[in-house]
Amino acid sequence: MMRVITAPTVEPITLADVHSQLGIPTIDTATDTLITRRITEARQWAEDYMGRAICTQTQEVRMDDFPPIIGVHERATIPNRIHDYDAIKLPYPDLQSIVSIKYIDIDGIEQTMTASDYVVDTYGYIGAVRPAYGVSWPSVRSEANAGRVQYKCGYGVTAIATAKTITGATNATPGVFTSAGHGFADGDLIQLATTGMTTPNGQTYRVYAKATDTFQLANLSNNAGLSTVSWGTFATGTATRVQLDVPDLMREALILLVGHWTNQQPQSESGVMLARVPFAVRDIFDKFSIPRQA
């Protein structure tokens, strides 16, 4: 069993991308709410179709028990499932890191494994985690979903500029960050590293409502300033301009899909029958699809 714990804070394409595809002037915002929703829907559809995460997100896999440690000669008889020998396979690559491995012990108490007791394997298409050398998976209580692995997955980001120091951040709606002469533009992707204000630490956002020395944060398609009321009290931090590592061809397919869906509704209402997902879009996503596990 798996589920998304923390959804992406940004989408791989923007309103501006779709406006350009459809020939909508930037000042025409009448369909922005609809397009913003469809950007998220298109990304979610593509992730399910390809069997991979696109933008960074936190997922969780739960299991009734950890896999047993199996000898080499027995491995050929084990089906290629989420329990692969002593490893736990983690769907929806690319695997970035393990957030935590927790379990319900035999006394019914939730425990967290020490990071040094397991190793992360990102060599294959499907990432995995297995016990460190000389370590076994812990015994768990006999109940559903007793073992739990949270992990970050999806394409990452690459820094394209030096980090800018943040000297202050408000707990407000919207929150305002102060960084003298930051040089960011609205819509820029930035990754934050913060202490005190823990929620945005390590997360990626779009710059919103920038001024010379301040900016706000937006998520998804740069559609609003975010509230930071419950994010914790800011102490120190930096903001680094980054770019998504999502392949350009995948982004183009998403733009085409959102454009198709936006055009589909009025044409369908007039009686024109259209494929929900064009073959050309499926053909592009097929190039990135991960074989389904048994």
C-alpha beads as a LAMMPS data file, in Angstrom:
LAMMPS data file: protein, C-alpha beads

294 atoms
293 bonds

1 atom types
1 bond types

-500.0 500.0 xlo xhi
-500.0 500.0 ylo yhi
-500.0 500.0 zlo zhi

Masses

1 110.0

Atoms # bond

1 1 1 0.000 0.000 0.000
2 1 1 1.301 3.437 -0.877
3 1 1 0.123 7.043 -0.716
4 1 1 1.393 10.577 -1.236
5 1 1 2.271 12.190 2.104
6 1 1 3.551 15.555 0.861
7 1 1 2.499 16.682 -2.611
8 1 1 4.853 18.663 -4.859
9 1 1 5.194 22.349 -3.990
10 1 1 5.625 23.282 -7.656
11 1 1 4.390 21.968 -10.984
12 1 1 6.670 21.250 -13.974
13 1 1 4.846 23.710 -16.229
14 1 1 3.328 27.148 -15.623
15 1 1 0.325 29.181 -16.616
16 1 1 2.590 31.110 -18.971
17 1 1 3.554 27.865 -20.735
18 1 1 -0.085 26.996 -21.393
19 1 1 -1.002 30.585 -22.321
20 1 1 1.707 30.451 -24.995
21 1 1 0.508 27.061 -26.284
22 1 1 -3.078 28.286 -26.603
23 1 1 -2.265 31.812 -27.776
24 1 1 -3.907 33.380 -24.720
25 1 1 -2.611 36.896 -23.918
26 1 1 -0.903 37.172 -20.520
27 1 1 -3.426 39.781 -19.396
28 1 1 -6.339 37.408 -20.097
29 1 1 -6.800 35.613 -16.769
30 1 1 -10.366 34.375 -17.289
31 1 1 -9.319 30.718 -17.576
32 1 1 -6.344 30.785 -15.183
33 1 1 -8.123 28.955 -12.358
34 1 1 -9.251 26.216 -14.745
35 1 1 -5.807 25.890 -16.343
36 1 1 -4.078 25.808 -12.948
37 1 1 -6.273 22.887 -11.880
38 1 1 -5.638 21.070 -15.137
39 1 1 -1.872 21.479 -14.815
40 1 1 -2.019 19.529 -11.564
41 1 1 -4.452 16.995 -13.027
42 1 1 -2.205 16.470 -16.080
43 1 1 0.873 15.926 -13.917
44 1 1 -1.008 13.433 -11.735
45 1 1 -2.355 11.578 -14.784
46 1 1 1.122 11.422 -16.324
47 1 1 2.679 10.138 -13.094
48 1 1 0.120 7.337 -12.904
49 1 1 0.526 6.535 -16.607
50 1 1 4.340 6.444 -16.481
51 1 1 4.654 4.898 -13.029
52 1 1 7.100 7.620 -11.972
53 1 1 7.035 10.827 -9.948
54 1 1 7.679 14.036 -11.865
55 1 1 8.181 16.773 -9.261
56 1 1 9.666 16.118 -5.829
57 1 1 7.137 14.663 -3.402
58 1 1 7.083 12.489 -0.292
59 1 1 5.434 9.092 -0.568
60 1 1 4.897 6.311 1.932
61 1 1 4.881 2.562 1.453
62 1 1 3.253 0.435 4.152
63 1 1 3.535 -3.325 4.579
64 1 1 2.400 -5.911 7.089
65 1 1 5.974 -7.073 7.719
66 1 1 9.518 -6.408 6.587
67 1 1 10.960 -8.856 4.046
68 1 1 12.964 -11.812 5.327
69 1 1 16.694 -12.140 4.752
70 1 1 16.983 -14.759 1.997
71 1 1 20.023 -16.645 0.778
72 1 1 21.345 -16.280 -2.762
73 1 1 20.226 -19.775 -3.833
74 1 1 16.646 -19.117 -2.737
75 1 1 16.275 -15.835 -4.588
76 1 1 15.293 -17.315 -7.945
77 1 1 12.049 -18.603 -6.405
78 1 1 10.907 -15.222 -5.055
79 1 1 8.450 -13.194 -7.195
80 1 1 9.588 -9.716 -8.224
81 1 1 7.353 -7.834 -5.799
82 1 1 7.823 -4.935 -3.405
83 1 1 9.624 -7.405 -1.098
84 1 1 12.596 -8.265 -3.319
85 1 1 14.856 -10.539 -1.252
86 1 1 15.833 -8.411 1.744
87 1 1 15.079 -5.136 -0.057
88 1 1 11.966 -2.988 -0.022
89 1 1 11.316 -1.604 -3.489
90 1 1 10.105 2.001 -3.550
91 1 1 7.782 2.770 -6.475
92 1 1 7.640 5.978 -8.482
93 1 1 11.282 6.852 -9.208
94 1 1 13.540 8.690 -9.110
95 1 1 14.267 7.833 -5.477
96 1 1 15.963 10.834 -3.855
97 1 1 16.225 9.973 -0.166
98 1 1 14.652 8.128 2.745
99 1 1 12.679 10.331 5.129
100 1 1 12.061 7.651 7.757
101 1 1 11.506 3.952 8.334
102 1 1 9.047 3.283 11.132
103 1 1 7.373 0.170 12.478
104 1 1 5.063 -1.086 15.200
105 1 1 7.111 -3.310 17.497
106 1 1 5.778 -6.460 19.162
107 1 1 4.586 -4.383 22.131
108 1 1 2.501 -2.124 19.881
109 1 1 4.843 0.885 20.142
110 1 1 5.915 2.837 17.063
111 1 1 9.682 2.837 16.587
112 1 1 11.955 4.624 14.112
113 1 1 14.946 2.860 12.622
114 1 1 18.364 4.514 12.877
115 1 1 19.612 5.665 9.469
116 1 1 22.884 3.747 9.911
117 1 1 20.900 0.482 10.080
118 1 1 19.819 0.620 6.426
119 1 1 21.278 1.487 3.029
120 1 1 19.619 3.192 0.069
121 1 1 19.998 1.687 -3.407
122 1 1 19.371 4.073 -6.328
123 1 1 21.238 2.058 -8.956
124 1 1 18.220 0.521 -10.697
125 1 1 15.128 2.069 -12.258
126 1 1 13.240 1.299 -9.059
127 1 1 14.982 2.508 -5.909
128 1 1 15.140 0.289 -2.846
129 1 1 16.198 0.228 0.777
130 1 1 17.727 -2.772 2.546
131 1 1 19.345 -3.506 5.902
132 1 1 22.955 -2.466 6.373
133 1 1 25.576 -5.218 6.381
134 1 1 25.141 -7.397 9.447
135 1 1 21.739 -5.866 10.299
136 1 1 18.316 -7.482 9.976
137 1 1 14.928 -5.874 9.613
138 1 1 13.238 -5.521 13.019
139 1 1 10.412 -7.770 14.209
140 1 1 7.006 -6.152 13.958
141 1 1 3.652 -6.693 15.552
142 1 1 1.280 -8.925 13.603
143 1 1 -1.051 -6.255 12.264
144 1 1 -1.811 -4.533 8.984
145 1 1 0.648 -1.895 7.767
146 1 1 3.064 -2.429 10.649
147 1 1 6.080 -1.394 8.539
148 1 1 6.248 2.112 7.031
149 1 1 8.802 3.710 4.720
150 1 1 8.559 7.398 3.807
151 1 1 10.772 8.614 0.976
152 1 1 11.280 11.546 -1.369
153 1 1 11.003 10.819 -5.066
154 1 1 10.723 12.575 -8.410
155 1 1 13.078 14.606 -10.555
156 1 1 15.219 16.933 -8.479
157 1 1 16.488 20.466 -9.036
158 1 1 19.845 21.955 -10.037
159 1 1 21.165 25.254 -8.657
160 1 1 21.744 27.850 -11.382
161 1 1 22.839 30.774 -9.193
162 1 1 24.522 31.408 -5.875
163 1 1 22.433 31.313 -2.711
164 1 1 20.961 34.583 -1.451
165 1 1 20.836 35.256 2.286
166 1 1 17.393 35.656 3.824
167 1 1 17.456 38.014 6.790
168 1 1 13.828 37.789 7.856
169 1 1 10.473 36.127 7.191
170 1 1 7.065 37.004 8.568
171 1 1 4.430 34.641 9.914
172 1 1 1.560 36.113 7.953
173 1 1 -0.905 35.594 5.102
174 1 1 0.905 35.951 2.793
175 1 1 4.365 35.498 4.308
176 1 1 7.029 37.998 3.206
177 1 1 10.730 37.095 2.987
178 1 1 13.449 39.736 3.168
179 1 1 16.649 39.334 1.125
180 1 1 18.497 42.510 0.144
181 1 1 19.003 42.817 -3.619
182 1 1 17.988 39.187 -4.235
183 1 1 17.503 39.700 -7.988
184 1 1 14.675 37.167 -8.303
185 1 1 11.851 37.590 -10.804
186 1 1 8.255 36.496 -10.355
187 1 1 7.924 32.860 -11.385
188 1 1 11.575 31.980 -10.667
189 1 1 12.066 28.628 -8.963
190 1 1 13.940 28.875 -5.669
191 1 1 14.914 26.299 -3.081
192 1 1 14.946 27.374 0.552
193 1 1 17.261 26.309 3.365
194 1 1 15.909 27.597 6.667
195 1 1 16.230 27.117 10.407
196 1 1 13.526 28.012 12.894
197 1 1 10.927 28.232 10.137
198 1 1 11.080 24.515 9.400
199 1 1 8.230 24.000 6.923
200 1 1 9.973 25.483 3.835
201 1 1 13.390 23.979 4.594
202 1 1 14.561 22.015 1.561
203 1 1 11.398 22.813 -0.406
204 1 1 11.095 24.407 -3.844
205 1 1 8.724 27.279 -4.587
206 1 1 8.068 29.952 -7.183
207 1 1 8.808 33.596 -6.439
208 1 1 5.692 35.719 -6.158
209 1 1 5.076 39.479 -5.744
210 1 1 8.785 40.274 -5.712
211 1 1 10.145 43.688 -4.752
212 1 1 13.750 44.848 -4.676
213 1 1 14.459 43.411 -1.216
214 1 1 11.471 41.153 -0.524
215 1 1 9.455 38.382 -2.096
216 1 1 6.586 36.023 -1.358
217 1 1 6.302 32.345 -2.167
218 1 1 3.888 30.585 -4.482
219 1 1 3.368 26.930 -5.229
220 1 1 1.925 24.966 -8.118
221 1 1 1.619 27.339 -11.084
222 1 1 2.627 30.574 -9.347
223 1 1 -0.969 31.415 -8.529
224 1 1 -0.875 32.942 -5.032
225 1 1 1.267 34.075 -2.133
226 1 1 1.482 31.398 0.547
227 1 1 0.571 31.772 4.197
228 1 1 3.474 31.164 6.603
229 1 1 1.444 31.556 9.809
230 1 1 2.070 27.969 10.962
231 1 1 5.561 27.513 9.514
232 1 1 7.565 28.282 12.666
233 1 1 9.624 31.310 13.680
234 1 1 12.352 32.249 11.205
235 1 1 15.964 32.217 12.420
236 1 1 18.311 31.958 9.426
237 1 1 18.042 30.993 5.801
238 1 1 19.041 31.174 2.165
239 1 1 17.219 31.030 -1.160
240 1 1 18.864 29.531 -4.244
241 1 1 17.546 29.900 -7.783
242 1 1 17.160 26.450 -9.318
243 1 1 15.802 24.723 -12.378
244 1 1 13.751 21.537 -12.487
245 1 1 15.504 18.476 -13.861
246 1 1 12.290 17.349 -15.572
247 1 1 13.163 16.494 -19.211
248 1 1 12.070 19.144 -21.712
249 1 1 10.225 16.541 -23.810
250 1 1 8.137 15.535 -20.785
251 1 1 7.316 19.182 -20.091
252 1 1 6.265 19.660 -23.723
253 1 1 3.931 16.673 -23.463
254 1 1 2.323 18.128 -20.337
255 1 1 1.841 21.494 -22.039
256 1 1 0.211 19.762 -25.014
257 1 1 -2.040 17.725 -22.725
258 1 1 -3.244 20.730 -20.717
259 1 1 -3.802 22.670 -23.932
260 1 1 -5.783 19.769 -25.379
261 1 1 -7.953 19.496 -22.271
262 1 1 -8.579 23.244 -22.247
263 1 1 -9.676 23.177 -25.896
264 1 1 -11.574 19.907 -25.491
265 1 1 -14.353 21.200 -23.265
266 1 1 -15.875 23.810 -25.621
267 1 1 -15.495 21.487 -28.612
268 1 1 -17.068 18.571 -26.744
269 1 1 -19.958 20.808 -25.709
270 1 1 -20.527 21.598 -29.390
271 1 1 -20.695 17.880 -30.260
272 1 1 -17.122 17.307 -31.482
273 1 1 -15.680 13.983 -30.273
274 1 1 -12.030 14.192 -29.199
275 1 1 -9.636 11.716 -27.600
276 1 1 -9.086 12.589 -23.939
277 1 1 -5.327 12.010 -24.329
278 1 1 -3.830 12.421 -27.826
279 1 1 -1.722 9.558 -29.149
280 1 1 1.231 11.911 -29.578
281 1 1 1.174 12.711 -25.853
282 1 1 0.982 9.034 -24.897
283 1 1 3.843 8.287 -27.280
284 1 1 6.081 10.808 -25.481
285 1 1 5.168 9.542 -22.021
286 1 1 5.811 5.953 -23.156
287 1 1 9.471 6.863 -23.550
288 1 1 9.680 7.580 -19.804
289 1 1 7.384 4.846 -18.507
290 1 1 8.590 2.377 -15.885
291 1 1 7.668 -1.322 -16.336
292 1 1 4.917 -2.263 -13.917
293 1 1 5.991 -4.510 -11.051
294 1 1 4.304 -7.838 -10.497

Bonds

1 1 1 2
2 1 2 3
3 1 3 4
4 1 4 5
5 1 5 6
6 1 6 7
7 1 7 8
8 1 8 9
9 1 9 10
10 1 10 11
11 1 11 12
12 1 12 13
13 1 13 14
14 1 14 15
15 1 15 16
16 1 16 17
17 1 17 18
18 1 18 19
19 1 19 20
20 1 20 21
21 1 21 22
22 1 22 23
23 1 23 24
24 1 24 25
25 1 25 26
26 1 26 27
27 1 27 28
28 1 28 29
29 1 29 30
30 1 30 31
31 1 31 32
32 1 32 33
33 1 33 34
34 1 34 35
35 1 35 36
36 1 36 37
37 1 37 38
38 1 38 39
39 1 39 40
40 1 40 41
41 1 41 42
42 1 42 43
43 1 43 44
44 1 44 45
45 1 45 46
46 1 46 47
47 1 47 48
48 1 48 49
49 1 49 50
50 1 50 51
51 1 51 52
52 1 52 53
53 1 53 54
54 1 54 55
55 1 55 56
56 1 56 57
57 1 57 58
58 1 58 59
59 1 59 60
60 1 60 61
61 1 61 62
62 1 62 63
63 1 63 64
64 1 64 65
65 1 65 66
66 1 66 67
67 1 67 68
68 1 68 69
69 1 69 70
70 1 70 71
71 1 71 72
72 1 72 73
73 1 73 74
74 1 74 75
75 1 75 76
76 1 76 77
77 1 77 78
78 1 78 79
79 1 79 80
80 1 80 81
81 1 81 82
82 1 82 83
83 1 83 84
84 1 84 85
85 1 85 86
86 1 86 87
87 1 87 88
88 1 88 89
89 1 89 90
90 1 90 91
91 1 91 92
92 1 92 93
93 1 93 94
94 1 94 95
95 1 95 96
96 1 96 97
97 1 97 98
98 1 98 99
99 1 99 100
100 1 100 101
101 1 101 102
102 1 102 103
103 1 103 104
104 1 104 105
105 1 105 106
106 1 106 107
107 1 107 108
108 1 108 109
109 1 109 110
110 1 110 111
111 1 111 112
112 1 112 113
113 1 113 114
114 1 114 115
115 1 115 116
116 1 116 117
117 1 117 118
118 1 118 119
119 1 119 120
120 1 120 121
121 1 121 122
122 1 122 123
123 1 123 124
124 1 124 125
125 1 125 126
126 1 126 127
127 1 127 128
128 1 128 129
129 1 129 130
130 1 130 131
131 1 131 132
132 1 132 133
133 1 133 134
134 1 134 135
135 1 135 136
136 1 136 137
137 1 137 138
138 1 138 139
139 1 139 140
140 1 140 141
141 1 141 142
142 1 142 143
143 1 143 144
144 1 144 145
145 1 145 146
146 1 146 147
147 1 147 148
148 1 148 149
149 1 149 150
150 1 150 151
151 1 151 152
152 1 152 153
153 1 153 154
154 1 154 155
155 1 155 156
156 1 156 157
157 1 157 158
158 1 158 159
159 1 159 160
160 1 160 161
161 1 161 162
162 1 162 163
163 1 163 164
164 1 164 165
165 1 165 166
166 1 166 167
167 1 167 168
168 1 168 169
169 1 169 170
170 1 170 171
171 1 171 172
172 1 172 173
173 1 173 174
174 1 174 175
175 1 175 176
176 1 176 177
177 1 177 178
178 1 178 179
179 1 179 180
180 1 180 181
181 1 181 182
182 1 182 183
183 1 183 184
184 1 184 185
185 1 185 186
186 1 186 187
187 1 187 188
188 1 188 189
189 1 189 190
190 1 190 191
191 1 191 192
192 1 192 193
193 1 193 194
194 1 194 195
195 1 195 196
196 1 196 197
197 1 197 198
198 1 198 199
199 1 199 200
200 1 200 201
201 1 201 202
202 1 202 203
203 1 203 204
204 1 204 205
205 1 205 206
206 1 206 207
207 1 207 208
208 1 208 209
209 1 209 210
210 1 210 211
211 1 211 212
212 1 212 213
213 1 213 214
214 1 214 215
215 1 215 216
216 1 216 217
217 1 217 218
218 1 218 219
219 1 219 220
220 1 220 221
221 1 221 222
222 1 222 223
223 1 223 224
224 1 224 225
225 1 225 226
226 1 226 227
227 1 227 228
228 1 228 229
229 1 229 230
230 1 230 231
231 1 231 232
232 1 232 233
233 1 233 234
234 1 234 235
235 1 235 236
236 1 236 237
237 1 237 238
238 1 238 239
239 1 239 240
240 1 240 241
241 1 241 242
242 1 242 243
243 1 243 244
244 1 244 245
245 1 245 246
246 1 246 247
247 1 247 248
248 1 248 249
249 1 249 250
250 1 250 251
251 1 251 252
252 1 252 253
253 1 253 254
254 1 254 255
255 1 255 256
256 1 256 257
257 1 257 258
258 1 258 259
259 1 259 260
260 1 260 261
261 1 261 262
262 1 262 263
263 1 263 264
264 1 264 265
265 1 265 266
266 1 266 267
267 1 267 268
268 1 268 269
269 1 269 270
270 1 270 271
271 1 271 272
272 1 272 273
273 1 273 274
274 1 274 275
275 1 275 276
276 1 276 277
277 1 277 278
278 1 278 279
279 1 279 280
280 1 280 281
281 1 281 282
282 1 282 283
283 1 283 284
284 1 284 285
285 1 285 286
286 1 286 287
287 1 287 288
288 1 288 289
289 1 289 290
290 1 290 291
291 1 291 292
292 1 292 293
293 1 293 294
